[in-house]
Amino acid sequence: MKDKQDMKNLILTLICIFAALTVVGQTQQGYVKTKGRRTNTRAVAGTPLAGASIQVKGCNTVVSSTGGKFSIAIPSKKYYLQSVKKQGYVLIDNDILLKSYNYSSNPLVIVMETPEQKNDDVKSAERKIRRTMQRKIDAMEDSIEALMDRFEITQQQYREAMQAVDEERRRNGELISEMAERYAQIDYDQLNEFDQQIEDLILDGDLTQAFSLLRSKGSVDSRLAEVQREEAEQAAEAAELARRQQNLEASRAGTSAKKNDLAQDCYNYYKMFVLDMQPDSALHYIEKRASIDPQNFHWQLDAINYCLKRGLSQKADARLQQVLQRMRQLANENPEEYQPGLAWALEHAATLLTGHQPQDSRAMGYFQEAAGIYEKLAEDNPQIYQTYLAEVLNNFAMNYPDRSDRLAQCEPLFEQALNIYWQFAQEDARAYIPRVADVQNNMAQLYDQERQFDKSEQCYQQALGIYSKLAQSSPKIYNPNVAATLNNLSALYYRNGRDGEQPLLQALDIYRQLDQEDPQLYGPMMAAALNNLSVQYYSEGRDDEGEKACNEALDVFRRIAQDNASDYKPMLAQHLYEHAIRLYKDERLEQSEPLFKESLSIYRDLVKTDPATFQPEVAKVLRNLATTYDNLNRLPEGEKMYQEELEINLALAQREPSLYNDDVARSYGNLSNHALLKKDFNKAIDLANKGLAVDDSRLFIHANLAAAYLFLGETARAEEIYRRYKSQLHDMFLDDLEVFSTLGIIPKERQADVERIRHLLAE
């Protein structure tokens, strides 16, 4: 009997042990896969990835099986992923390593892709989004043009409307890459059919159908009200938690799912209103999403980001301070869980500020604080936090303000980031060697700006070697980096008196290939490289080659300006003007004239929507075109240009006299010279005096005034000016008299007076 009783006791003991074990830990199931995607509206499931290593903090590393599956014992219900690695693959969303997870009977899904596929997905989404916004902008411009054609709006209203469209284009253009990055992270395998359809419609620009589908779920306000009612009911029921705990947990799970679903719909509305150029509605929904869960700091930062892009700095700053205050509070209460999140929030806050408010000194403090947290976290978990630290250090150095200590402060930051990436590249070169090249490129630019040219060249060459090797297997991804580095290297050589032609020609060959694939993206880069090449050729006296490169650059700018006028028409006008000036200086006046006129035509068109920016440019081109006409002896055309320039400068000087009075004086002086050439000496005196009343430091106007007095017979006044400015204007006085004599401007009865002035100047 005793043996049986002992056996019974042993069984009971074992049962208790096993029961205790089941309470202490669980086994989390999961799998690793590539992203599910949509191709031509057809669903393509992701592919399981075998051989990926997954480590939960405090646990052993496991490796995914042939089907991508893994099982890992977790010490408690809440756990953290410490690292996920697979040779040649990167995580779709790196932030999963900063999140906490709760044990679930549902598998943990980890999504990875090759860097090449991830980049292709981003570029594809970016092209589609850009097309959608361009169509919307084109429609808005057409609508405004139609109102103008029907005389339903005034010229001023037309300009204001067009300027508003351009401002919207600029602001919303900043969102394109951000939205493309988000789309590249979408795993269609984890979306239901409805959300898959919504994502496809938005990305393809079918906003009307997307609106219709979203609205079929009911209004956001009524659904939010329902969620809020449920939360209120749950708060009331919490007092009876002991009795209703099981039901309450189920209810909370359902409400959480509804909140996430509601938040997703708000974000979809936000994206659609951004693309539909309705900023107030977009702001409403991105803030509505943030209000759904104040603890979701990704949502808060998205709202802050949009406020900054819209110029709502006070609203953005207030929300940012709330986010950081809450994050610091949580990090103080539970450092292990929330310190990584605080570092993440600080880094993103600093990046937002440097992107939108570069003069805000707080950004540098946020970068430093984030780096300090990551550095401390990396002491215990280097595999997770070293790369985060490297990213912060690199961003900190790149955004450091332009101060005398910039090199001393930034060089060690770049070097520390570089060392970290080199270390990780030893284990996974495909994922980390591009980051090595990126940091070297950034260091090269720092050294270039600080005039340490040998170090700059060394870094550019090292980056170029890496990019070139990567481009052999992945040309679409890395050829742009190769070309950009070659272009920077060429510019470095040129500034230091070395031959920069060969690297620039190599860059051009690459840009020509890229331009065939995406002219809107790479056309401007090719044009800029061609312009740099022309500058080098002209500086070496190779004018024919310089002109050929310059003309090709102008043709590229003309082409891309047709598709994106607001971004590239100003650039085209400026390059036309610069080439015209070059031809003018080479005394190729007939060739410079059409370029001046083309530049003037573009600036006149731009003035309609943005007069403050482009009126000074119109005046500048008018002045140089007038001078060209004068030298071609086409005086009536030159006078007309000078008169129009004067009217613009007078209007500008009314608003900002300190900036434009000098231009007003010069305009009067040029017109007084025209009056002399027409033998209208009284008018010449009147115009010269008007110019000198504005700015008497314009010495050539004194020369015009002296000649006009002399030719009218007011020799005493003329002689007074000649004597006063003899030392300063000696050569100008004599040259003017010679020109006036050659042109027959000097009256016969004044010849003796002119000779007397010549003798006076010769004394």
ZIZILIN-V879182 format. One record per helix or strand of 3 or more residues. SS is the DSSP state (2 for helix, 1 for strand). FROM is the first residue (numbers start at 0). TO is the last residue. Records with the same first field share a line. If there is no record, write none. Layout:
SS: FROM-TO  FROM-TO
This chain:
2: 1-23  93-97  114-148  154-183  187-189  192-202  206-214  219-274  278-291  296-308  312-332  334-355  361-379  381-397  405-426  428-448  452-472  474-494  500-516  518-538  542-562  564-584  588-606  610-630  634-654  656-676  680-693  698-711  714-723  725-741  747-761
1: 25-32  36-38  41-43  52-55  60-62  68-73  77-84  99-101  107-112
